Amino acid sequence: MRFTALLSLAASATACNFDYPTAVRLHHRDNTTDGSTIGEADLLPISTTDRFHGGAVAPKGLSALHNPAYLFDRLMSVTEVYSAMKSFRNFFGAELFDAPHKTAEGRTVHGVRIPPLGRPATVDKYHVVLVSQVHARERGASDNVILFLSDLLWAHKNGEGLDYGLVTYSADQVRQALGVGLVVLPMPNPDGVLWDQQTNTCWRKNRNPESAIAGEDRSIGVDINRNWDILWNSTEAFAHDYAPSSADPSSDVFMGTGPNSEPEVQNVIWTVDTHPGTTHFMDIHTYSNIVEYSWGFNWAQTTDPSMSFQNRSWDGLRGAADSGYMEYITEADNATLSAIANAVADKATITAGEYWWAGMPGVELYPMSGDAMDYFNSLHYIDPSRKPIRAFDMEFGAPNFDYMHCPFYPNSTVYHQWLVDTSVAFMEFLLQAADA
């Protein structure tokens, strides 16, 4: 199993301001992505039909198909993701909701609630929030969540367990997982996803044109996962050569004009706030086969509370090799987050084949600021009266090495491996939440 090489490839993104991994730059030194070579690769196409007929047909994942080896022939379109969500309402009694903040292009972000088994479906009884494909080019993230949910719901409807080949779960474990109360935003960035699917430009950001520079197409948009109100202004909070985000609109990690400025971020915050029982949160990305936990912006320590994101006297020093700065976290939080991340990673490793999974602090992959994981983990440090939210960032899968032009685009085999691994990882995460 080759984890070190996979981690090195993902971490190499820091060398080019996260725009593309180093391997991509070797293939395309002008650092552009126009989709001109997409026909040369055996990539999984985007669906041009609605296989779920507006919710009249419910999708089935690998377990519901009773065929863990099944190879899907298409990625879900933006339309299909919403149709699948409507099928969960029509077939399984799930609830749909619309987040209140429209995207820059006027789209509504849709969510789905799966009520907790055996408990009243009041908003405080929903304990787990999943968010996927914040970064538009990370194809398959929304599909993975949708198909796992379909497996879970079909299994409960039929009184069955789950079968992912090397990993299986009993019907009792299915009921346990469904007892947590689950809230999902499968596609919080529909503008970016639609643009990426239409243009094959390896697009990461949303499509907010506010800071765009005339004649520079890649200056459109904000990196949603650098826009959160946690050390948002990295140019102030960090040492000059360490800043994990950028004030340059042309950068793929452009942080935007202010913390929490983007409607996609506001919608996730609204979703968590309107479900005050939330105890576990997962932000789902690709790639690296990692379950990350806080902190993402610096290494952690458990002895000096003055070394904190709230202490502005450390601004300009965070990340500097000689500053001695390490971010404070309580021993209890560190132990809990590490245990959950490693439990999920260990289970996913069983199915992962060549590239095994790991649980690790986010900074070990690469430093980041203004991210969702750290934002939600920080809330009870800002307000000690709050119950902690155990927040994680999943970076599922190995890249598509056959298409380094944009290794986030899968072929059928890569997509299948992603689907198996994430289905197991999601199930394990729900069981961890159920045991909390």
Secondary structure as the mmCIF struct_conf table of DSSP 4:
data_model
#
loop_
_struct_conf.conf_type_id
_struct_conf.id
_struct_conf.beg_label_comp_id
_struct_conf.beg_label_asym_id
_struct_conf.beg_label_seq_id
_struct_conf.end_label_comp_id
_struct_conf.end_label_asym_id
_struct_conf.end_label_seq_id
HELX_RH_AL_P HELX_RH_AL_P1 THR A 4 ALA A 11
HELX_RH_3T_P HELX_RH_3T_P1 SER A 12 CYS A 16
TURN_TY1_P TURN_TY1_P1 ASN A 17 PHE A 18
BEND BEND1 ASP A 19 TYR A 20
HELX_RH_AL_P HELX_RH_AL_P2 THR A 22 HIS A 27
TURN_TY1_P TURN_TY1_P2 ARG A 29 ASP A 30
BEND BEND2 GLY A 35 GLY A 35
TURN_TY1_P TURN_TY1_P3 SER A 36 THR A 37
HELX_RH_3T_P HELX_RH_3T_P2 ILE A 38 GLU A 40
BEND BEND3 ALA A 41 ALA A 41
STRN STRN1 LEU A 43 LEU A 43
HELX_LH_PP_P HELX_LH_PP_P1 LEU A 44 PRO A 45
STRN STRN2 ILE A 46 ILE A 46
HELX_LH_PP_P HELX_LH_PP_P2 SER A 47 SER A 47
BEND BEND4 THR A 48 THR A 49
TURN_TY1_P TURN_TY1_P4 ARG A 51 PHE A 52
HELX_RH_3T_P HELX_RH_3T_P3 HIS A 53 GLY A 55
TURN_TY1_P TURN_TY1_P5 ALA A 56 ALA A 56
BEND BEND5 VAL A 57 VAL A 57
TURN_TY1_P TURN_TY1_P6 LEU A 62 HIS A 66
TURN_TY1_P TURN_TY1_P7 PRO A 68 ALA A 69
STRN STRN3 LEU A 75 LEU A 75
HELX_LH_PP_P HELX_LH_PP_P3 MET A 76 SER A 77
HELX_RH_AL_P HELX_RH_AL_P3 VAL A 78 PHE A 92
STRN STRN4 GLU A 95 ASP A 98
BEND BEND6 PRO A 100 PRO A 100
HELX_LH_PP_P HELX_LH_PP_P4 HIS A 101 THR A 103
TURN_TY1_P TURN_TY1_P8 ALA A 104 GLU A 105
BEND BEND7 GLY A 106 GLY A 106
HELX_LH_PP_P HELX_LH_PP_P5 ARG A 107 VAL A 109
STRN STRN5 HIS A 110 ILE A 114
HELX_LH_PP_P HELX_LH_PP_P6 PRO A 115 PRO A 116
TURN_TY1_P TURN_TY1_P9 LEU A 117 GLY A 118
BEND BEND8 ARG A 119 ARG A 119
HELX_RH_3T_P HELX_RH_3T_P4 VAL A 123 LYS A 125
STRN STRN6 VAL A 128 SER A 132
BEND BEND9 VAL A 134 HIS A 135
TURN_TY1_P TURN_TY1_P10 ALA A 136 ARG A 137
TURN_TY1_P TURN_TY1_P11 ARG A 139 GLY A 140
HELX_RH_AL_P HELX_RH_AL_P4 ALA A 141 ASN A 158
TURN_TY1_P TURN_TY1_P12 GLY A 159 GLY A 159
STRN STRN7 LEU A 162 ASP A 163
BEND BEND10 GLY A 165 LEU A 166
STRN STRN8 THR A 168 TYR A 169
HELX_RH_AL_P HELX_RH_AL_P5 ALA A 171 LEU A 178
TURN_TY1_P TURN_TY1_P13 GLY A 179 VAL A 180
STRN STRN9 LEU A 182 LEU A 185
BEND BEND11 PRO A 186 PRO A 186
BEND BEND12 PRO A 188 PRO A 188
HELX_RH_AL_P HELX_RH_AL_P6 PRO A 190 THR A 199
BEND BEND13 THR A 201 THR A 201
BEND BEND14 LYS A 205 LYS A 205
TURN_TY1_P TURN_TY1_P14 GLU A 210 SER A 211
HELX_LH_PP_P HELX_LH_PP_P7 ALA A 212 ILE A 213
TURN_TY1_P TURN_TY1_P15 ALA A 214 GLY A 215
HELX_RH_3T_P HELX_RH_3T_P5 ASP A 217 SER A 219
BEND BEND15 ILE A 220 ILE A 220
HELX_RH_3T_P HELX_RH_3T_P6 ILE A 224 ARG A 226
BEND BEND16 TRP A 228 LEU A 231
HELX_RH_AL_P HELX_RH_AL_P7 SER A 234 ALA A 237
STRN STRN10 PHE A 238 PHE A 238
TURN_TY1_P TURN_TY1_P16 HIS A 240 TYR A 242
BEND BEND17 PRO A 244 SER A 245
STRN STRN11 SER A 246 SER A 246
BEND BEND18 ALA A 247 ALA A 247
TURN_TY1_P TURN_TY1_P17 PRO A 249 SER A 250
BEND BEND19 SER A 251 SER A 251
TURN_TY1_P TURN_TY1_P18 ASP A 252 VAL A 253
STRN STRN12 PHE A 254 PHE A 254
BEND BEND20 THR A 257 GLY A 258
TURN_TY1_P TURN_TY1_P19 PRO A 259 ASN A 260
BEND BEND21 GLU A 262 GLU A 262
HELX_RH_AL_P HELX_RH_AL_P8 PRO A 263 ASP A 273
TURN_TY1_P TURN_TY1_P20 THR A 274 THR A 274
BEND BEND22 HIS A 275 HIS A 275
TURN_TY1_P TURN_TY1_P21 PRO A 276 GLY A 277
STRN STRN13 HIS A 280 THR A 286
BEND BEND23 TYR A 287 ASN A 289
STRN STRN14 ILE A 290 TYR A 293
BEND BEND24 SER A 294 SER A 294
BEND BEND25 GLY A 296 ASN A 298
STRN STRN15 ALA A 300 GLN A 301
BEND BEND26 THR A 302 THR A 303
TURN_TY1_P TURN_TY1_P22 PRO A 305 SER A 306
BEND BEND27 MET A 307 SER A 308
TURN_TY1_P TURN_TY1_P23 PHE A 309 GLN A 310
HELX_RH_3T_P HELX_RH_3T_P7 ARG A 312 TRP A 314
TURN_TY1_P TURN_TY1_P24 ASP A 315 LEU A 317
STRN STRN16 ARG A 318 ARG A 318
TURN_TY1_P TURN_TY1_P25 GLY A 319 GLY A 319
TURN_TY1_P TURN_TY1_P26 ALA A 321 SER A 323
STRN STRN17 GLU A 327 TYR A 328
HELX_RH_AL_P HELX_RH_AL_P9 GLU A 331 ALA A 352
TURN_TY1_P TURN_TY1_P27 GLY A 353 GLU A 354
BEND BEND28 TYR A 355 TYR A 355
STRN STRN18 ALA A 358 PRO A 361
HELX_RH_3T_P HELX_RH_3T_P8 GLY A 362 GLU A 364
TURN_TY1_P TURN_TY1_P28 LEU A 365 LEU A 365
BEND BEND29 GLY A 370 GLY A 370
HELX_RH_AL_P HELX_RH_AL_P10 ALA A 372 ILE A 382
TURN_TY1_P TURN_TY1_P29 PRO A 384 SER A 385
BEND BEND30 ARG A 386 ARG A 386
HELX_LH_PP_P HELX_LH_PP_P8 LYS A 387 PRO A 388
STRN STRN19 ARG A 390 PHE A 396
BEND BEND31 GLY A 397 GLY A 397
TURN_TY1_P TURN_TY1_P30 PHE A 401 ASP A 402
TURN_TY1_P TURN_TY1_P31 MET A 404 HIS A 405
BEND BEND32 CYS A 406 CYS A 406
TURN_TY1_P TURN_TY1_P32 PRO A 407 PHE A 408
BEND BEND33 TYR A 409 TYR A 409
STRN STRN20 ASN A 411 ASN A 411
HELX_RH_AL_P HELX_RH_AL_P11 SER A 412 ASP A 435
#
